[in-house]
Amino acid sequence: MAAMRAFWNSPVGPKTTHFWGPVANWGFVLAGLVDTQKPPEMISGNMTGVMCVYSGLFMRFAWMVKPRNYILLGVHASNECVQLYQFQRWYRWYSTQADVEPKIAES
C-alpha cells in the first residue's frame, strides 16, 4: 500500500500531466498500428516523416526533463518504431511508382 501511495503522490504520478500526457499519446501508437493493415498507397509520406521527427524530439524532451519521464520516453519510442515501419512501407511503394510509366489514353 505504501508503494501505491508513493506512486500516487510522486511527481510523475496520476495526479500530474507527466502521467496523463503520455497516456493520451498512446493513441498515436494505436492509430499507427491500425494503419499497418491499410495499403501503402494510403500512407502520407509527409505526415509519417513529421511524426518521426515529432517522436524523436519528444524522446529527447522526456529524457532531459526533470524528473525524467520514462512513460513519455516509452510511448514516443514505440511511436517512432511504428512510424518508421510505416515510412518504410510507403517508401517501398513510392519507389516502385517512379518506375511505372503513366499510360496515355489514345483517342
N, CA and C of each residue as an Amber inpcrd file, in Angstrom:
protein
   321
   0.8210000  -1.2020000   0.0000000   0.0000000   0.0000000   0.0000000
   0.8610000   1.2600000   0.0000000   1.9940000   1.1880000   0.6720000
   2.8850000   2.3500000   0.7300000   3.4570000   2.6660000  -0.6510000
   3.7600000   1.6200000  -1.4240000   4.2970000   1.8420000  -2.7710000
   3.2500000   2.5120000  -3.6580000   2.0130000   2.0990000  -3.5270000
   0.9380000   2.6980000  -4.3210000   0.7430000   4.1630000  -3.9350000
   0.7900000   4.4450000  -2.6560000   0.6410000   5.8240000  -2.1810000
   1.7980000   6.6890000  -2.6700000   3.0140000   6.1180000  -2.6600000
   4.1860000   6.8580000  -3.1460000   4.0430000   7.1760000  -4.6310000
   3.5770000   6.2050000  -5.4360000   3.3620000   6.4510000  -6.8670000
   2.2780000   7.4940000  -7.0730000   1.1930000   7.3780000  -6.3210000
   0.0740000   8.3010000  -6.4580000   0.5070000   9.7440000  -6.2170000
   1.3800000   9.9640000  -5.2470000   1.8160000  11.3110000  -4.8850000
   3.1430000  11.7140000  -5.5210000   3.7190000  10.8930000  -6.3800000
   5.0190000  11.2080000  -6.9740000   4.8850000  12.3070000  -8.0360000
   6.0170000  12.9230000  -8.4280000   5.9720000  13.9810000  -9.4460000
   5.5750000  13.4890000 -10.8370000   5.5720000  12.1800000 -11.0530000
   5.1330000  11.6300000 -12.3430000   3.9270000  10.7020000 -12.1660000
   3.2300000  10.8600000 -11.0780000   2.0750000  10.0100000 -10.7860000
   0.8090000  10.4730000 -11.4760000  -0.2970000   9.7570000 -11.2390000
  -1.5560000  10.0310000 -11.9320000  -2.2130000  11.3700000 -11.5850000
  -1.6660000  12.1170000 -10.6840000  -2.1980000  13.4430000 -10.3790000
  -1.5700000  14.5150000 -11.2740000  -0.6730000  14.1310000 -12.1750000
   0.0850000  15.1070000 -12.9450000  -0.0820000  14.9220000 -14.4520000
   0.2890000  15.9590000 -15.1860000   0.2980000  15.8510000 -16.6460000
   1.4670000  15.0000000 -17.1220000   2.4760000  14.7940000 -16.2750000
   3.5910000  13.9120000 -16.6330000   3.1050000  12.4720000 -16.8020000
   1.9510000  12.1560000 -16.2700000   1.3590000  10.8260000 -16.4180000
   0.3030000  10.8100000 -17.5190000  -0.6290000  11.7550000 -17.4880000
  -1.7600000  11.7250000 -18.4100000  -1.3850000  12.1360000 -19.8290000
  -0.3700000  12.9600000 -20.0060000   0.0980000  13.3020000 -21.3500000
   0.5700000  12.0700000 -22.1140000   1.4910000  11.2810000 -21.5350000
   1.9170000  10.0640000 -22.2210000   0.7910000   9.0510000 -22.4230000
  -0.1160000   8.9460000 -21.4740000  -1.2320000   8.0130000 -21.6340000
  -2.0590000   8.4090000 -22.8520000  -2.2960000   9.7020000 -23.0300000
  -3.0600000  10.1700000 -24.1860000  -2.2890000   9.9340000 -25.4840000
  -0.9660000  10.0260000 -25.4400000  -0.1470000   9.8380000 -26.6400000
  -0.1450000   8.3960000 -27.1370000  -0.5940000   7.4490000 -26.3300000
  -0.6800000   6.0700000 -26.8210000  -1.6690000   5.9620000 -27.9780000
  -2.5440000   6.9650000 -28.1140000  -3.4650000   6.9870000 -29.2450000
  -2.7240000   7.0450000 -30.5800000  -1.5950000   7.7820000 -30.6280000
  -0.7820000   7.8330000 -31.8500000  -0.2500000   6.4490000 -32.1990000
   0.2210000   5.7450000 -31.2030000   0.7920000   4.4180000 -31.4300000
  -0.3030000   3.4590000 -31.9160000  -1.4390000   3.4840000 -31.2520000
  -2.5500000   2.6050000 -31.6500000  -3.0340000   2.9220000 -33.0620000
  -3.1340000   4.1970000 -33.4040000  -3.5570000   4.5750000 -34.7550000
  -2.5440000   4.0980000 -35.7930000  -1.2660000   4.2150000 -35.4770000
  -0.2320000   3.7370000 -36.3900000  -0.2900000   2.2340000 -36.5810000
  -0.5510000   1.5190000 -35.5020000  -0.6680000   0.0660000 -35.6040000
  -1.8760000  -0.3420000 -36.4400000  -2.9810000   0.3580000 -36.2880000
  -4.1670000   0.0700000 -37.1080000  -3.8590000   0.3530000 -38.5760000
  -3.1130000   1.4200000 -38.8390000  -2.7830000   1.7870000 -40.2210000
  -1.8480000   0.7970000 -40.9050000  -1.1950000  -0.0750000 -40.1530000
  -0.3270000  -1.0640000 -40.7950000  -1.1380000  -2.0570000 -41.6260000
  -2.4420000  -2.1160000 -41.4030000  -3.3000000  -3.0160000 -42.1640000
  -3.8090000  -2.3850000 -43.4560000  -3.5830000  -1.0940000 -43.6250000
  -4.0450000  -0.4030000 -44.8250000  -2.9940000  -0.5080000 -45.9250000
  -3.4120000  -0.3770000 -47.1810000  -2.4370000  -0.4420000 -48.2740000
  -1.4740000   0.7490000 -48.2170000  -0.2210000   0.5440000 -48.6480000
   0.7920000   1.6070000 -48.5290000   0.4860000   2.8580000 -49.3520000
  -0.3210000   2.7360000 -50.3930000  -0.6340000   3.9300000 -51.1810000
  -1.5130000   4.9210000 -50.4230000  -2.0850000   4.4880000 -49.3080000
  -2.8960000   5.3880000 -48.4830000  -2.0650000   6.1290000 -47.4490000
  -0.7880000   5.8060000 -47.3180000   0.0840000   6.4310000 -46.3210000
   0.5780000   7.7670000 -46.8570000   0.5550000   8.7820000 -46.0180000
   1.1230000  10.0830000 -46.3790000   2.5900000  10.0810000 -45.9590000
   3.4810000  10.1600000 -46.9390000   4.9100000  10.1980000 -46.6400000
   5.2920000  11.4270000 -45.8330000   4.6870000  12.5710000 -46.1580000
   4.9870000  13.8070000 -45.4260000   4.5640000  13.7070000 -43.9620000
   3.3520000  13.2430000 -43.7280000   2.8600000  13.1650000 -42.3500000
   3.6230000  12.1250000 -41.5390000   3.9670000  11.0240000 -42.1660000
   4.7270000   9.9920000 -41.4660000   6.1140000  10.5290000 -41.0920000
   6.7180000  11.2810000 -41.9960000   8.0090000  11.9010000 -41.6910000
   7.9040000  12.8870000 -40.5360000   6.8450000  13.6710000 -40.5250000
   6.6210000  14.6290000 -39.4340000   6.4470000  13.8900000 -38.1140000
   5.7090000  12.7850000 -38.1300000   5.5060000  12.0130000 -36.8980000
   6.8200000  11.4150000 -36.3930000   7.7160000  11.0350000 -37.3130000
   9.0290000  10.5180000 -36.9060000   9.8400000  11.6090000 -36.2100000
   9.8520000  12.8070000 -36.7960000  10.5860000  13.9260000 -36.1910000
   9.9640000  14.2910000 -34.8390000   8.6410000  14.3640000 -34.7900000
   7.9180000  14.6920000 -33.5600000   8.2720000  13.7200000 -32.4320000
   8.2300000  12.4420000 -32.7260000   8.5290000  11.4590000 -31.6840000
   9.9910000  11.5130000 -31.2800000  10.8780000  11.7520000 -32.2410000
  12.2950000  11.8830000 -31.9050000  12.5580000  13.0590000 -30.9800000
  11.9270000  14.1970000 -31.2560000  12.0970000  15.3760000 -30.4020000
  11.5430000  15.1340000 -29.0020000  10.3770000  14.5000000 -28.9370000
   9.7860000  14.2770000 -27.6260000  10.4950000  13.1790000 -26.8350000
  11.1710000  12.2550000 -27.5230000  12.0070000  11.2930000 -26.7840000
  13.1330000  12.0420000 -26.0730000  13.7480000  12.9910000 -26.7780000
  14.8150000  13.7840000 -26.1680000  14.2620000  14.6050000 -24.9980000
  13.0970000  15.2330000 -25.2020000  12.4830000  16.0140000 -24.1310000
  12.2280000  15.1410000 -22.9020000  11.6760000  13.9470000 -23.1160000
  11.3550000  13.0560000 -21.9990000  12.6080000  12.6450000 -21.2450000
  13.7290000  12.5520000 -21.9420000  14.9760000  12.1740000 -21.2980000
  15.5780000  13.3490000 -20.5250000  15.3980000  14.5750000 -21.0190000
  16.0400000  15.7390000 -20.4200000  15.2280000  16.3840000 -19.2990000
  13.9050000  16.2200000 -19.3160000  13.0650000  16.8690000 -18.3170000
  13.3460000  16.2710000 -16.9360000  13.2120000  17.0850000 -15.9020000
  13.3960000  16.6200000 -14.5220000  12.0560000  16.6620000 -13.8170000
  11.5680000  15.6240000 -13.2080000  12.1330000  14.2820000 -13.1950000
  11.9720000  13.6210000 -14.5590000  12.8940000  12.7190000 -14.8670000
  12.8650000  12.0260000 -16.1540000  11.5400000  11.3060000 -16.3350000
  10.9500000  11.4670000 -17.4960000   9.6260000  10.8890000 -17.7530000
   9.7800000   9.6450000 -18.6300000   9.9290000   8.5010000 -17.9820000
  10.1330000   7.2390000 -18.7030000   8.8750000   6.7830000 -19.4340000
   7.7080000   7.1710000 -18.9380000   6.4680000   6.8070000 -19.6190000
   6.4030000   7.5210000 -20.9680000   6.7120000   8.8110000 -20.9850000
   6.7200000   9.5760000 -22.2230000   7.8000000   9.0670000 -23.1720000
   8.9450000   8.7270000 -22.6330000  10.0170000   8.1790000 -23.4560000
   9.5740000   6.8670000 -24.1170000   8.9130000   6.0160000 -23.3600000
   8.4520000   4.7370000 -23.8890000   7.4020000   4.8890000 -24.9670000
   6.4640000   5.7980000 -24.7680000   5.4010000   5.9660000 -25.7640000
   5.9720000   6.5390000 -27.0590000   6.9060000   7.4630000 -26.9670000
   7.4570000   8.0350000 -28.1940000   8.4560000   7.1040000 -28.8700000
   9.1390000   6.2780000 -28.1130000   9.9990000   5.2580000 -28.7290000
   9.1280000   4.2520000 -29.4920000   8.0050000   3.8890000 -28.9100000
   7.0730000   2.9760000 -29.5950000   6.5110000   3.6230000 -30.8530000
   6.1340000   4.8850000 -30.7500000   5.5920000   5.5770000 -31.9210000
   6.6660000   5.7340000 -32.9980000   7.8930000   5.9830000 -32.6060000
   8.9850000   6.0960000 -33.5820000   9.1320000   4.7890000 -34.3620000
   9.0710000   3.6700000 -33.6720000   9.1750000   2.3660000 -34.3430000
   8.0260000   2.1540000 -35.3290000   6.8050000   2.4480000 -34.8950000
   5.6390000   2.2620000 -35.7590000   5.7250000   3.1850000 -36.9720000
   6.0920000   4.4450000 -36.7510000   6.1390000   5.3990000 -37.8580000
   7.2780000   5.0880000 -38.8270000   8.4060000   4.6240000 -38.3300000
   9.4880000   4.2370000 -39.2340000   9.0800000   3.0340000 -40.0860000
   8.3440000   2.1110000 -39.5000000   7.8280000   0.9740000 -40.2700000
   6.8710000   1.4640000 -41.3610000   5.9730000   2.3740000 -40.9830000
   5.0360000   2.9160000 -41.9570000   5.7710000   3.6760000 -43.0630000
   6.7900000   4.4420000 -42.6960000   7.5550000   5.2050000 -43.6860000
   8.2620000   4.2590000 -44.6520000   8.7860000   3.1680000 -44.1200000
   9.4500000   2.1630000 -44.9570000   8.4550000   1.5370000 -45.9290000
   7.2510000   1.2300000 -45.4690000   6.2210000   0.6820000 -46.3490000
   5.8730000   1.6760000 -47.4440000   5.6840000   2.9560000 -47.0720000
   5.3440000   3.9830000 -48.0450000   6.4820000   4.1650000 -49.0560000
   7.7250000   4.2060000 -48.5810000   8.8580000   4.4460000 -49.4780000
   9.0260000   3.3060000 -50.4850000   8.8500000   2.0830000 -50.0290000
   8.9280000   0.9560000 -50.9700000   7.8570000   1.0710000 -52.0530000
   6.6510000   1.4240000 -51.6550000   5.5820000   1.6030000 -52.6380000
   5.8990000   2.7850000 -53.5570000   6.3200000   3.9080000 -52.9750000
   6.6080000   5.1190000 -53.7480000   7.7330000   4.8880000 -54.7470000
   8.7710000   4.1640000 -54.3750000   9.8990000   3.9310000 -55.2750000
   9.5040000   3.0290000 -56.4440000   8.5380000   2.1600000 -56.2550000
   8.0880000   1.3400000 -57.3840000   7.2010000   2.1370000 -58.3240000
   6.5540000   3.1820000 -57.8210000   5.6850000   4.0060000 -58.6630000
   6.4820000   4.8530000 -59.6470000   7.7100000   5.1940000 -59.3030000
   8.5440000   6.0040000 -60.1900000   8.9340000   5.1980000 -61.4330000
   8.9930000   3.8660000 -61.3060000   9.3600000   3.0100000 -62.4340000
   8.2160000   2.8050000 -63.4190000   6.9950000   3.0090000 -62.9550000
   5.8220000   2.7650000 -63.7860000   5.5630000   3.9900000 -64.6670000
   5.5260000   3.7710000 -65.9640000   5.2420000   4.8570000 -66.9120000
   3.7390000   5.0960000 -66.9450000   3.3080000   6.3370000 -66.8700000
   1.8670000   6.5860000 -66.9840000   1.3850000   6.3100000 -68.4050000
   0.2590000   5.6520000 -68.5040000  -0.3020000   5.3290000 -69.8210000
  -1.0800000   6.5380000 -70.3380000  -0.8090000   6.8720000 -71.5820000
  -1.5210000   7.9920000 -72.1990000  -2.7060000   7.4160000 -72.9560000
  -3.8570000   7.9720000 -72.7000000  -5.0800000   7.4890000 -73.3440000
  -5.0480000   7.9030000 -74.8120000  -5.2780000   6.9400000 -75.6600000
  -5.3250000   7.2150000 -77.0950000  -6.7680000   7.4380000 -77.4990000
  -6.9990000   8.5250000 -78.2160000  -8.3680000   8.7750000 -78.6640000
  -8.4460000   8.9790000 -80.1400000
